[in-house]
Amino acid sequence: MEWQGWLSLGLTMGVLGVLLATRLAPHVVLLGALGILSMTGVLTAGEALAGFGNPGLITVAAMFAVAGGLHASGGIDLLVNKFLGRPKTLRSAMIRMFLPVLPLSAFLNNTPVVATMIPAINAWSRKIGIAPSRLLIPLSYGAIVGGTLTMIGTSTNLVVSGQYEALTGNDGFGIFSITLVGLPVVLVSVVFMVLVLPRLLPDRSTRRPFANMREFTVEVAVDPHGPLVGLTVEKAGLRALERLYLVEILRGDTVVTAAPSEEILVAGDRLVFAGETEAVTDLLRIHGITASVGSGNDALMQDRAERRLVEVVVSQSCAAVGETIRSSRFHDRYGAIVLALARNGERIAGNLGNIIIMPGDTMLLEARPAFVTRQQYNKDFLVVNDLDKETPRHEKAVLAWAILLLAVGGAGLGLISMLNAALLAAGLMLATGCLTISQAEKSLDLPVLITIAASFALGAALQKTGVAAQLAEGLVALSGGRPWLLLILMYVAVSLLTEMITNNAAAVIMVPLALAITQQAGLDPEPFMFAIMIAASASFATPLGYQTNLMVYGPGAYRFSDFLRAGIPMNIIVGISTISILLLGWPLTL
């Protein structure tokens, strides 16, 4: 092996070591490795930067925008409210999460599945009081194993099938050829994740102690045309809101204090809550909740598109000081709606519209983006904090899901490539108003995209220098002609390679080698192909081995060691299950 190979191997080990021992961001470490490979001439500039033009990367970027459209339209909330429910324990939450993730991943590329589910799981975790770090690794793992159920569940299966057909001249595998192997593996994996992972996953709540000391008085209304009319408080999901308490219901001239869970909501009811800022933003995402007409803000009830939440502190020179929120005609004066108010870190009792505005009051407003720009040049407010939270357009929720299903359905049937389907879906999200341009820009998670793109350089270097092929051949030589050991070593070789390079690259390296060996030994190549498919996909131990692991790395606030702790047992369980099933299914040929 020449120096280029030793450098590539050492750099790969160095990247893994740095990510394990430090808290440096993955995209920074991998960009450093990319730079070294380019400057030393191991890779040309085109080879080093090829990952940034990879169709898979562009597909991921487009799917981030599609997921942003689902979130902005309230489609994510529709999934959470209608399907995921309110489980009481982490294990029951994981089971609920797997119910949609596994079948979706079986027929769709798991990258868009995870991209779509990440914001849903983040929002859901706040509602059920479970840290996202306890759910996002299981989300990625569930999508990975779900992809092994069918031949179209992951691109790796299609790559292996295509190579098998091209190199042998045989027909490719059918869509359910791998199901008899994949289904038992999935069942074993789910049981293991539900029983064991809760003990291994970190609890890193994104909510820091004392991070928000203010308790707001919030007044909202029941939309007369929304789905909450006629529901009880409990069925509407208003009783179990985290860090938010329903104080009273204002109904005409009457006040329902300490409203019981069985109280039926009426059109136009004004609901008074006490709670924190983040909890208020979750409340406003509920379909059927709108700005309170009681504070004189009828005009803003009709068109809520592009409006966002803004937090302000009232200055002494504010023109509205000394007036009630209703009499100050706040909307006419500032083009904003008062949703909540806190004073000295405490809520103020009573009707929000009748509260007298005082200097130092903290207000939560719903306003258009231009409000922040305008207030930078006057002295009405001391602090203007754009919370970057926009109220969802729930009327677009069904349309957003239809766009997603249309795109992935077309890709699954082979009518359009996954790249073009993702680009088409992103374009339709923008064209139909499910997503704005600014929301699309913010939905792109650049660190994740850079990490994925830069990781291709390491894989390319290992392939170009022959390191990957030499490692694979060395492991296979250890079998000594014993078929069962050859199958195990083949699985182990692919599993190790896929943790260091991309899963497709690992499969591409091993398929020709596996076919050559099985033809010489007179063995059935099918179990070896299935072993390569599952081993290349079953990458759990590092965030580098699979795109979905990288995608949940940042949102879950994970460390490299978290994947080692949870992923190594997963690798072992899936490996033992796969090899056992293959040895039982093909006993005569092995």
C-alpha positions as CSV (number, residue, x, y, z in Angstrom):
1,M,0.0,0.0,0.0
2,E,1.4,3.4,-1.0
3,W,1.6,6.5,1.1
4,Q,-1.7,7.7,-0.2
5,G,-3.4,4.6,1.1
6,W,-1.8,5.0,4.5
7,L,-2.7,8.6,4.7
8,S,-6.4,7.9,3.8
9,L,-6.6,5.1,6.3
10,G,-4.9,7.2,9.0
11,L,-7.1,10.2,8.2
12,T,-10.2,8.1,8.5
13,M,-9.1,6.8,11.9
14,G,-8.2,10.3,12.9
15,V,-11.6,11.7,12.0
16,L,-13.3,8.9,14.0
17,G,-11.0,9.6,17.0
18,V,-11.5,13.4,16.9
19,L,-15.3,13.0,16.8
20,L,-15.1,10.5,19.7
21,A,-12.8,12.5,21.9
22,T,-13.9,16.1,21.3
23,R,-17.0,18.1,20.8
24,L,-15.9,19.6,17.5
25,A,-18.8,19.8,15.0
26,P,-18.8,16.9,12.5
27,H,-18.9,19.3,9.5
28,V,-15.8,21.1,10.7
29,V,-13.8,17.9,11.2
30,L,-14.8,16.4,7.8
31,L,-14.1,19.6,6.0
32,G,-10.7,19.5,7.5
33,A,-10.2,16.0,6.2
34,L,-11.4,17.0,2.8
35,G,-8.9,19.8,2.7
36,I,-6.0,17.5,3.6
37,L,-6.9,15.0,0.9
38,S,-7.1,17.7,-1.7
39,M,-3.9,19.6,-0.7
40,T,-1.9,16.4,-0.6
41,G,-3.1,15.3,-4.0
42,V,-4.7,12.1,-2.9
43,L,-7.9,13.4,-4.4
44,T,-8.2,15.9,-7.2
45,A,-10.3,19.0,-6.6
46,G,-13.2,17.5,-8.5
47,E,-13.0,14.3,-6.6
48,A,-12.8,16.0,-3.2
49,L,-15.8,18.2,-4.0
50,A,-17.9,15.6,-5.8
51,G,-20.0,15.1,-2.7
52,F,-21.4,18.6,-3.0
53,G,-22.9,17.8,-6.4
54,N,-24.1,14.3,-5.4
55,P,-27.7,13.7,-6.3
56,G,-28.3,12.1,-2.9
57,L,-27.2,15.3,-1.2
58,I,-29.5,17.5,-3.4
59,T,-32.3,15.0,-2.6
60,V,-31.7,15.5,1.1
61,A,-31.7,19.3,0.7
62,A,-34.9,19.3,-1.2
63,M,-36.5,17.0,1.3
64,F,-35.6,19.4,4.1
65,A,-37.6,22.0,2.2
66,V,-40.5,19.6,1.8
67,A,-40.4,18.8,5.5
68,G,-40.4,22.6,6.1
69,G,-43.6,22.8,4.1
70,L,-45.2,20.1,6.2
71,H,-44.2,21.9,9.3
72,A,-45.3,25.4,8.1
73,S,-48.7,24.1,6.9
74,G,-49.5,22.3,10.1
75,G,-49.2,18.9,8.4
76,I,-46.7,17.8,11.1
77,D,-49.2,18.7,13.8
78,L,-51.9,16.8,12.0
79,L,-49.7,13.7,12.2
80,V,-48.8,14.2,15.8
81,N,-52.3,14.9,17.0
82,K,-54.1,12.2,14.9
83,F,-51.6,9.4,15.1
84,L,-48.8,9.7,17.7
85,G,-51.1,10.5,20.6
86,R,-50.0,11.2,24.2
87,P,-48.1,8.1,25.5
88,K,-47.1,8.1,29.2
89,T,-43.7,6.3,28.9
90,L,-40.7,6.4,26.7
91,R,-41.2,2.8,25.6
92,S,-44.8,3.4,24.6
93,A,-43.7,6.6,22.8
94,M,-41.1,4.6,20.8
95,I,-43.8,2.0,19.8
96,R,-46.1,4.7,18.6
97,M,-43.3,6.3,16.6
98,F,-42.3,3.0,14.9
99,L,-45.9,2.4,13.7
100,P,-45.7,5.1,10.9
101,V,-41.9,5.1,10.5
102,L,-41.4,1.3,9.7
103,P,-44.0,1.0,6.9
104,L,-43.1,4.4,5.4
105,S,-39.4,3.4,5.3
106,A,-40.3,0.1,3.7
107,F,-41.7,1.8,0.6
108,L,-40.0,5.2,0.7
109,N,-36.4,6.3,0.8
110,N,-35.7,6.6,4.5
111,T,-33.9,9.9,4.1
112,P,-37.2,11.9,3.4
113,V,-39.0,9.8,6.0
114,V,-36.5,11.0,8.7
115,A,-36.4,14.5,7.3
116,T,-40.2,14.7,7.6
117,M,-40.4,13.2,11.0
118,I,-37.6,15.2,12.8
119,P,-39.7,18.3,13.3
120,A,-42.7,16.2,14.2
121,I,-40.8,14.3,16.8
122,N,-39.3,17.6,18.2
123,A,-42.8,19.1,18.6
124,W,-44.3,15.8,19.9
125,S,-41.5,15.4,22.5
126,R,-42.3,18.8,24.0
127,K,-46.0,17.8,24.3
128,I,-45.3,14.5,26.1
129,G,-42.4,15.7,28.2
130,I,-39.7,13.5,26.7
131,A,-36.4,14.9,25.6
132,P,-35.8,14.7,21.8
133,S,-32.5,12.9,22.5
134,R,-34.5,9.9,23.8
135,L,-36.4,9.6,20.5
136,L,-34.3,10.8,17.6
137,I,-31.8,7.9,17.6
138,P,-34.6,5.4,17.7
139,L,-36.2,7.4,14.8
140,S,-33.1,6.9,12.7
141,Y,-32.6,3.3,13.6
142,G,-36.3,2.5,12.9
143,A,-36.0,4.1,9.5
144,I,-32.8,2.1,8.8
145,V,-34.3,-1.3,9.7
146,G,-37.6,-0.4,8.0
147,G,-35.7,0.1,4.8
148,T,-34.6,-3.6,4.8
149,L,-38.2,-4.8,4.4
150,T,-38.4,-4.3,0.7
151,M,-36.0,-3.9,-2.3
152,I,-37.1,-0.2,-2.7
153,G,-36.8,0.7,1.0
154,T,-33.3,2.0,0.5
155,S,-31.1,2.8,-2.4
156,T,-28.5,0.3,-1.2
157,N,-30.8,-2.6,-1.9
158,L,-31.3,-1.3,-5.4
159,V,-27.6,-0.8,-5.9
160,V,-26.9,-4.4,-4.9
161,S,-29.7,-5.8,-7.0
162,G,-28.5,-3.8,-10.0
163,Q,-25.0,-5.1,-9.6
164,Y,-26.1,-8.7,-9.1
165,E,-28.2,-8.5,-12.3
166,A,-25.4,-6.9,-14.3
167,L,-22.6,-9.2,-13.2
168,T,-24.4,-12.5,-13.3
169,G,-26.9,-12.0,-16.1
170,N,-29.7,-13.2,-13.8
171,D,-33.0,-11.4,-13.2
172,G,-32.8,-8.8,-10.5
173,F,-34.6,-9.4,-7.2
174,G,-38.3,-8.7,-6.8
175,I,-39.6,-6.0,-4.5
176,F,-40.3,-8.5,-1.7
177,S,-37.4,-10.8,-2.2
178,I,-35.7,-9.6,0.9
179,T,-38.8,-9.5,3.1
180,L,-38.5,-13.0,4.5
181,V,-35.1,-12.0,5.8
182,G,-35.9,-8.4,6.6
183,L,-39.1,-8.9,8.5
184,P,-37.7,-11.1,11.3
185,V,-34.7,-8.7,11.6
186,V,-37.1,-5.8,12.0
187,L,-39.2,-7.6,14.7
188,V,-36.1,-8.5,16.7
189,S,-34.7,-4.9,16.3
190,V,-37.9,-3.3,17.5
191,V,-38.1,-5.5,20.5
192,F,-34.5,-4.8,21.3
193,M,-34.9,-1.0,20.9
194,V,-38.0,-0.8,23.0
195,L,-36.5,-2.9,25.9
196,V,-32.9,-1.9,25.9
197,L,-32.4,1.6,24.2
198,P,-34.2,3.5,27.0
199,R,-31.3,2.5,29.3
200,L,-28.7,3.6,26.8
201,L,-30.0,6.9,25.4
202,P,-29.0,10.2,26.9
203,D,-31.5,12.6,28.4
204,R,-30.5,16.0,27.0
205,S,-33.5,18.2,27.3
206,T,-33.2,21.3,25.2
207,R,-35.0,23.2,28.0
208,R,-32.4,24.5,30.5
209,P,-33.4,25.2,34.1
210,F,-34.4,28.8,34.7
211,A,-34.0,29.5,31.0
212,N,-37.4,31.2,30.9
213,M,-38.6,32.8,34.2
214,R,-41.5,34.7,32.7
215,E,-45.0,33.5,33.0
216,F,-47.4,35.0,30.5
217,T,-51.1,35.6,30.6
218,V,-52.2,34.4,27.2
219,E,-55.6,34.9,25.6
220,V,-56.7,33.1,22.5
221,A,-60.0,32.2,20.9
222,V,-61.8,29.1,19.6
223,D,-62.1,29.6,15.8
224,P,-65.8,29.4,14.9
225,H,-64.9,27.5,11.8
226,G,-62.3,25.3,13.4
227,P,-62.3,21.6,14.5
228,L,-62.4,22.4,18.3
229,V,-66.0,23.6,18.4
230,G,-68.1,21.0,20.2
231,L,-65.1,19.2,21.7
232,T,-64.5,19.0,25.4
233,V,-61.4,20.8,26.9
234,E,-59.7,17.4,27.3
235,K,-60.5,16.1,23.8
236,A,-59.2,19.3,22.4
237,G,-55.9,18.7,24.0
238,L,-56.0,21.8,26.1
239,R,-55.9,20.2,29.5
240,A,-52.5,18.4,29.2
241,L,-50.4,21.1,27.6
242,E,-46.9,21.2,29.0
243,R,-46.0,24.4,31.0
244,L,-49.3,25.9,30.1
245,Y,-52.5,26.0,32.3
246,L,-56.0,26.9,31.2
247,V,-57.1,29.5,33.8
248,E,-60.5,30.4,32.6
249,I,-62.9,30.5,29.7
250,L,-64.6,33.8,28.8
251,R,-68.0,33.1,27.1
252,G,-69.9,36.3,26.3
253,D,-70.6,38.0,29.6
254,T,-69.9,34.9,31.7
255,V,-66.6,33.5,33.0
256,V,-66.0,29.8,33.5
257,T,-63.2,29.6,36.0
258,A,-61.2,26.4,36.6
259,A,-62.9,24.9,33.6
260,P,-63.4,21.1,34.0
261,S,-62.0,18.7,31.5
262,E,-65.5,17.8,30.3
263,E,-66.4,21.5,29.5
264,I,-67.6,21.7,25.9
265,L,-66.0,24.5,23.8
266,V,-68.2,26.9,22.0
267,A,-67.4,29.0,18.9
268,G,-65.9,32.3,19.9
269,D,-64.9,31.2,23.4
270,R,-61.9,33.2,24.7
271,L,-59.4,31.0,26.5
272,V,-57.1,32.5,29.1
273,F,-53.9,30.5,29.8
274,A,-50.9,31.1,32.0
275,G,-47.6,29.7,30.7
276,E,-44.1,30.2,29.3
277,T,-43.0,31.6,25.9
278,E,-42.1,28.2,24.3
279,A,-45.4,26.7,25.6
280,V,-47.3,29.6,24.0
281,T,-45.8,29.0,20.6
282,D,-46.9,25.3,20.8
283,L,-50.5,26.5,21.8
284,L,-50.7,28.7,18.7
285,R,-49.9,25.7,16.5
286,I,-53.1,23.9,17.5
287,H,-55.6,23.9,14.6
288,G,-58.7,25.7,15.7
289,I,-56.9,28.2,18.0
290,T,-56.7,31.8,16.8
291,A,-56.1,35.3,18.1
292,S,-58.6,36.5,20.6
293,V,-61.3,38.8,19.3
294,G,-61.7,40.0,22.8
295,S,-58.7,42.2,22.5
296,G,-60.1,44.0,19.5
297,N,-58.0,42.2,16.9
298,D,-60.7,41.0,14.5
299,A,-58.8,42.2,11.4
300,L,-55.9,39.8,12.0
301,M,-58.1,36.8,12.4
302,Q,-58.6,36.5,8.7
303,D,-55.1,36.4,7.2
304,R,-52.4,34.9,9.4
305,A,-50.0,33.9,6.6
306,E,-46.3,34.9,7.2
307,R,-47.1,36.4,10.7
308,R,-44.6,35.4,13.4
309,L,-44.2,35.7,17.1
310,V,-42.2,38.6,18.5
311,E,-41.3,39.3,22.1
312,V,-41.0,43.0,23.2
313,V,-40.4,44.9,26.4
314,V,-42.5,48.1,26.7
315,S,-40.4,51.3,27.2
316,Q,-41.4,54.3,29.3
317,S,-42.0,56.4,26.2
318,C,-44.3,54.0,24.6
319,A,-47.5,55.7,23.4
320,A,-49.7,52.9,24.7
321,V,-48.6,53.2,28.3
322,G,-51.4,53.8,30.7
323,E,-54.1,52.5,28.3
324,T,-55.7,49.0,28.2
325,I,-54.7,46.7,25.4
326,R,-58.2,47.1,23.9
327,S,-58.5,50.9,24.2
328,S,-54.9,51.4,22.9
329,R,-56.0,50.0,19.5
330,F,-52.7,48.2,19.5
331,H,-53.3,46.6,16.1
332,D,-54.0,49.9,14.4
333,R,-51.1,51.6,16.0
334,Y,-48.4,48.9,15.5
335,G,-49.8,46.4,13.1
336,A,-49.4,43.7,15.7
337,I,-51.7,41.6,17.9
338,V,-51.1,41.2,21.7
339,L,-51.2,37.5,22.5
340,A,-49.6,37.4,25.9
341,L,-48.3,39.7,28.7
342,A,-46.0,39.2,31.7
343,R,-45.1,41.7,34.4
344,N,-42.2,41.2,36.7
345,G,-41.9,37.6,35.6
346,E,-45.5,36.9,36.7
347,R,-48.8,36.5,35.0
348,I,-51.5,39.1,35.5
349,A,-55.0,37.9,36.4
350,G,-58.0,39.1,34.4
351,N,-59.1,39.7,30.8
352,L,-56.1,40.3,28.6
353,G,-57.9,43.1,26.7
354,N,-58.5,45.0,30.0
355,I,-54.9,44.9,31.3
356,I,-53.4,48.4,31.5
357,I,-50.0,48.5,29.7
358,M,-47.1,49.5,32.0
359,P,-43.4,50.3,31.3
360,G,-41.3,47.1,31.6
361,D,-44.2,44.8,30.6
362,T,-43.1,41.9,28.4
363,M,-45.5,41.2,25.5
364,L,-45.7,38.3,23.1
365,L,-47.0,39.7,19.8
366,E,-48.1,38.2,16.5
367,A,-46.8,40.5,13.8
368,R,-45.5,40.5,10.2
369,P,-41.7,40.5,9.6
370,A,-41.7,44.2,8.9
371,F,-42.7,44.9,12.5
372,V,-39.2,44.1,13.7
373,T,-37.6,46.3,11.2
374,R,-39.9,49.3,12.0
375,Q,-39.4,49.0,15.7
376,Q,-35.6,49.3,15.4
377,Y,-36.1,53.0,14.6
378,N,-38.5,54.1,17.4
379,K,-38.4,54.1,21.1
380,D,-41.7,52.4,22.0
381,F,-40.0,49.2,22.9
382,L,-36.7,48.6,24.6
383,V,-36.1,45.1,23.4
384,V,-37.4,43.4,20.2
385,N,-36.8,39.7,20.0
386,D,-38.0,37.9,16.9
387,L,-38.8,34.4,18.1
388,D,-38.7,33.2,14.5
389,K,-42.0,31.2,15.1
390,E,-44.7,31.5,12.5
391,T,-48.2,30.3,13.0
392,P,-49.1,27.4,10.7
393,R,-51.4,27.6,7.7
394,H,-53.6,24.6,8.7
395,E,-55.8,24.9,5.6
396,K,-52.7,23.8,3.6
397,A,-52.0,20.7,5.8
398,V,-53.8,18.1,3.7
399,L,-52.4,19.6,0.5
400,A,-48.8,19.4,1.8
401,W,-49.2,15.7,2.6
402,A,-50.7,15.1,-0.8
403,I,-47.7,16.7,-2.4
404,L,-45.3,14.5,-0.4
405,L,-47.2,11.3,-1.1
406,L,-47.5,12.1,-4.8
407,A,-43.8,12.7,-5.1
408,V,-42.7,9.6,-3.2
409,G,-45.4,7.5,-4.8
410,G,-44.1,8.5,-8.3
411,A,-40.5,7.7,-7.2
412,G,-41.5,4.4,-5.6
413,L,-43.3,3.3,-8.8
414,G,-40.2,4.3,-10.9
415,L,-42.1,7.0,-12.8
416,I,-39.6,9.6,-11.6
417,S,-36.2,9.6,-9.9
418,M,-36.1,10.4,-6.2
419,L,-34.0,13.5,-6.9
420,N,-36.6,14.9,-9.4
421,A,-39.4,13.9,-7.1
422,A,-37.9,15.8,-4.2
423,L,-37.2,18.8,-6.3
424,L,-40.8,18.7,-7.7
425,A,-42.3,18.4,-4.2
426,A,-40.2,21.3,-3.0
427,G,-41.3,23.4,-5.9
428,L,-45.0,22.5,-5.4
429,M,-44.7,23.4,-1.7
430,L,-43.6,26.9,-2.7
431,A,-46.0,27.3,-5.6
432,T,-49.1,26.3,-3.6
433,G,-48.2,28.5,-0.6
434,C,-47.5,25.6,1.8
435,L,-44.0,27.1,2.2
436,T,-42.6,30.6,1.8
437,I,-39.2,31.4,0.3
438,S,-37.8,32.5,3.7
439,Q,-39.1,29.3,5.4
440,A,-37.5,27.2,2.6
441,E,-34.2,28.9,3.2
442,K,-34.4,28.4,7.0
443,S,-35.4,24.7,6.6
444,L,-32.0,23.8,5.0
445,D,-29.8,22.4,7.8
446,L,-26.4,23.5,6.4
447,P,-24.2,21.7,8.9
448,V,-25.9,18.4,8.1
449,L,-25.6,19.0,4.3
450,I,-22.0,19.9,4.6
451,T,-21.2,16.9,6.8
452,I,-22.9,14.5,4.3
453,A,-21.1,16.2,1.3
454,A,-17.7,16.1,3.0
455,S,-18.0,12.5,4.1
456,F,-18.0,11.4,0.4
457,A,-14.3,12.6,0.2
458,L,-13.2,10.0,2.8
459,G,-15.0,7.2,1.0
460,A,-13.6,8.3,-2.4
461,A,-10.1,8.3,-1.0
462,L,-10.4,4.8,0.6
463,Q,-11.8,3.4,-2.7
464,K,-9.3,5.2,-5.0
465,T,-6.2,4.1,-3.0
466,G,-7.4,0.5,-2.8
467,V,-7.5,0.5,1.0
468,A,-11.2,-0.5,1.1
469,A,-10.7,-3.4,-1.3
470,Q,-7.6,-4.7,0.6
471,L,-9.5,-4.7,3.9
472,A,-12.4,-6.6,2.4
473,E,-10.1,-9.2,0.7
474,G,-8.2,-9.7,3.9
475,L,-11.3,-10.5,5.9
476,V,-12.6,-12.8,3.3
477,A,-9.3,-14.8,3.2
478,L,-9.8,-15.6,6.8
479,S,-12.8,-17.9,6.0
480,G,-10.5,-20.8,5.0
481,G,-13.1,-22.1,2.5
482,R,-15.8,-22.6,5.1
483,P,-19.1,-21.2,3.7
484,W,-20.7,-20.3,7.0
485,L,-17.6,-18.5,8.2
486,L,-17.4,-16.8,4.8
487,L,-20.9,-15.5,5.2
488,I,-20.1,-14.1,8.7
489,L,-16.9,-12.5,7.5
490,M,-18.7,-11.0,4.5
491,Y,-21.3,-9.5,6.8
492,V,-18.6,-8.2,9.2
493,A,-16.5,-6.7,6.3
494,V,-19.5,-4.8,4.9
495,S,-20.6,-3.7,8.4
496,L,-17.1,-2.3,9.2
497,L,-16.8,-0.6,5.8
498,T,-20.2,1.1,6.0
499,E,-19.3,2.7,9.3
500,M,-16.2,4.3,7.6
501,I,-17.5,5.1,4.1
502,T,-21.0,5.4,2.6
503,N,-23.3,2.4,2.6
504,N,-23.6,2.4,-1.1
505,A,-19.8,2.5,-1.5
506,A,-19.4,-0.4,0.9
507,A,-21.9,-2.5,-1.1
508,V,-20.3,-1.6,-4.5
509,I,-16.9,-2.8,-3.2
510,M,-18.1,-6.1,-1.8
511,V,-20.7,-7.3,-4.4
512,P,-18.2,-8.2,-7.1
513,L,-15.9,-9.8,-4.6
514,A,-18.7,-11.8,-3.1
515,L,-19.9,-13.0,-6.5
516,A,-16.4,-14.1,-7.6
517,I,-15.9,-16.1,-4.4
518,T,-19.4,-17.8,-4.5
519,Q,-19.0,-18.7,-8.2
520,Q,-15.6,-20.3,-7.6
521,A,-16.9,-22.3,-4.5
522,G,-20.2,-23.3,-6.2
523,L,-22.3,-21.5,-3.6
524,D,-25.7,-19.8,-4.0
525,P,-25.0,-16.1,-4.2
526,E,-28.4,-15.0,-2.9
527,P,-27.8,-15.2,0.8
528,F,-24.5,-13.3,0.4
529,M,-26.4,-10.6,-1.5
530,F,-29.0,-10.3,1.2
531,A,-26.2,-10.2,3.8
532,I,-24.5,-7.3,2.0
533,M,-27.8,-5.4,1.7
534,I,-28.6,-5.6,5.4
535,A,-25.0,-5.1,6.6
536,A,-24.6,-2.0,4.3
537,S,-27.8,-0.5,5.7
538,A,-27.4,-1.6,9.3
539,S,-25.1,1.2,10.3
540,F,-25.8,2.2,13.8
541,A,-22.5,2.7,15.7
542,T,-21.4,6.0,14.2
543,P,-23.2,9.0,12.8
544,L,-21.0,8.8,9.7
545,G,-22.2,5.5,8.5
546,Y,-25.7,6.5,7.4
547,Q,-27.3,9.8,6.4
548,T,-30.2,9.5,8.8
549,N,-27.8,9.2,11.7
550,L,-26.1,12.4,10.6
551,M,-29.5,14.1,10.2
552,V,-30.5,13.5,13.9
553,Y,-27.0,14.2,15.2
554,G,-27.5,17.9,15.7
555,P,-31.3,18.1,16.5
556,G,-30.8,15.5,19.2
557,A,-27.8,17.3,20.7
558,Y,-25.9,14.0,20.5
559,R,-22.2,13.2,21.0
560,F,-20.3,10.7,19.0
561,S,-20.1,8.4,22.0
562,D,-24.0,8.3,22.2
563,F,-24.0,6.4,18.9
564,L,-21.3,4.0,20.0
565,R,-23.2,3.2,23.2
566,A,-26.5,2.6,21.5
567,G,-25.3,1.5,18.1
568,I,-22.8,-1.2,18.8
569,P,-25.4,-3.4,20.5
570,M,-27.8,-2.7,17.6
571,N,-25.1,-3.8,15.1
572,I,-24.5,-7.0,17.0
573,I,-28.2,-7.8,17.4
574,V,-29.0,-7.1,13.7
575,G,-25.9,-9.0,12.6
576,I,-26.7,-12.1,14.7
577,S,-30.4,-12.1,13.5
578,T,-29.5,-11.7,9.9
579,I,-26.8,-14.4,9.8
580,S,-29.0,-16.8,11.8
581,I,-32.0,-16.3,9.4
582,L,-29.8,-16.7,6.3
583,L,-28.1,-19.9,7.7
584,L,-31.6,-21.3,8.5
585,G,-33.0,-20.3,5.1
586,W,-30.2,-21.7,2.9
587,P,-28.9,-24.7,4.9
588,L,-28.1,-26.9,1.9
589,T,-26.1,-24.4,0.0
590,L,-24.1,-23.3,3.0
